[in-house]
């Protein structure tokens, strides 16, 4: 049974963003940037930490940037990459967990959806 909902994030937006994360390498890159915090990392440091380098890293950063999850900013001779969409990442989690156990006969009370 299909349920209509007025979620904070639409199904189309969620699907698009999840598609951007649909690669182990992109997910690894994003996790490195989240760990680095708002200061971000130079493209070189990001490559070292994630194990994704060169044109492959450039390709994955382009997809993540188009999804709005990261930014790239030139600072002098360096390109600084940063995860900027912490709220959007939280929204994706909330999108998945929002109706947790709603159709279950005995909903679990120990799920923390905060």
C-alpha angles and dihedrals in degrees: 000000000000116000122206113218139178095223121176087241124042124235090242093053092046091049092049093049093045088050089057087055093046094106127077090221095051091047090050091050092049092048090052090052093047089051090050092057128212094324089068126196136274112256089250094052091045089053092050094048097043099037089230113116146166122005091350091060091045090053093049093045090052091055093046091048092049089053089054095240097114141021134214119207129180112231111180106305094340132084110219116206121197139175105238106164102078090140091052091050089052089049090054091053091047090048090059097042102034096097097029111163092355092137095039119113089222110028114208111246095196096071111110110208095164 
